[in-house]
Amino acid sequence: MSDTLTDFMRYAAAFEEAFASDDWKRVDVLFDDDIVWASAGPGIPAEAAYFARGRANASAAVKKSCDTYDRRFDRREPMPLEPPVAIPGGIHLEWMVTYSRAGAPPIILRGEEWDLFRDGKLVMHYESLHNGAEFATFMIEHDVVLLPAR
């Protein structure tokens, strides 16, 4: 039997390594075959919300999200607001990510996520973006100074 906090920490470390290297196989191997990956939030544009089912679709959604948003900045600084909280089968985490790019003020994206694990594999990731609409507006307003989306 695996410990969900350990499973989450392994996943979080793999995610950051994958982002740095752009080698998403590091994360893909931690996904269950039937994973559900979803992202939403009040007022965010439909194109910023994600729902994917299955390993290949979830991996593609993660990469697309990072390529469309995160990689448009010079710097990305994720930070948990509190330690992950154990819930039945997984964890809950509140977080913020500070993005910065020369020529634009920094922007902080706030949210929370629920991650469920089975046998050490991620079976469900749901994140709620608390200020996703504000982030989307920032992306539009500063598009000219942000790096191109991949």
N, C-alpha and C positions, 0 to 999 in steps of 0.2 A: 504494500500500500504506500502510495506517495504522499508527501506532505504538500498541501496546496501552496503554502508560502514559498517553499523551496521551488516548486514548479513555476510559480510566478516569477521569482527572482531569476531563474534560468531563462525563462521567456523574455523578461525585460532586458537582461544582458545580451541575449541573442538579437533582440530587436535593435539595440543601440549599435552592436557590431555590424549587423546587416545594413543599417543606415549608413554607417561610416564607410563600409566597403562596397556597398550596392550589391552585395551577394545575399539575396533573399532566401537562398537555400538554408541558411542558418536558422531562419524562423520557420520555414516550411516544414522542416523535419519535426518541429514541435507541435504542429497542427494535427488534430485528429482528421481522419478522412472525411468526416461529416461536419466539420466545424461550421459554425454560423458566426459571421463577422458583420457587425452593424454599427453604424455611426449616425447620429441624428442630433437635433437640438432645436430649441425654439427659434424660429425666424431664419434658420440657415437656408440658403438656396438649395433647391432640389439636387443640383449637380454636386453639392458638397456632402450630401447624405449618402451613405453606402449601405447596401445589404448584399452579402455574398454567402453562398452556401457551398461547401466542399473545399477541399484543400487548394486546388488550382485557382478557383475563383477568389478565395480569401487572399491568397498570396498576391494575385493580380490586383485586388482592391487595395491592399496595403501599399504595394509599390506605386500604384497610380496616385494614391493620396499623397505620399511623400514626394513624388515627382511633380505633382501639380501645386503643392503648397509649400512644404518644408524646404525643398531644395531651391526655392526662389530667393532664399535669404542667405546671408553670409554666415550667420550663426544661429544655432538652435539650442536652447538650454532648457531641457525638461527638468521639472522639480516636483516631487511629491509634496503636497501640503501637509500630510500626516503620513505615518507609516501605513502600509496596506493593512486592511482589517479583514480578518478571516470571516467568511460567510460559508454556509453549507456548500461544500464542493468547490470553493474557490476563494476569491478575494474581491474586495471593493477598495478602490483607490481614488482619492481626489487629487488633482494635479493642476499644474500650470506649466506652460511652455512659453519662454520668452524668445521671440524672434527678432533679429536685428539685421539691417542691411544699410550699407553706406548710402546716404542721401535720403533716408527715411527715418522717422522716429521708431523706437522699438515698439512692438506690439506684444501683448500677453494674451495667450489663448488659455481659457480656464475650462476645466471639465472634470468629469469623473468617469470611471469605468468599472465594469463588473466582468471578471474573467472566471470561467468555470473550467475545471480540469477533470479528466478521467484517465487513470493509468499514466499520469505524467504528461498527457497531451492536452493542449488547449482545445476545448470543444465549443466554447462560446465566448466571444468578446463583444461587449456592447459598451459604447461610449456615448455620453451625452455631452455635447459642447455647450457650455453655459453662455458663452458670448460669441457663438459662431457667426451670428448675423453681423456683429461689429467687426469680426475678423474678415468676413467676406467683403464688407464695405472698405476696410483698409486695403485689401488686395486690389480692389478696383481703383481706389484713389491713388495708390502708389505703384500701379502697374508699370509705369514707364521706368522706374528706378529698380524694380525687382528683376532678378535673373529670369530668363525665359523658362517657362514650364517645359519639362521634358516630354 
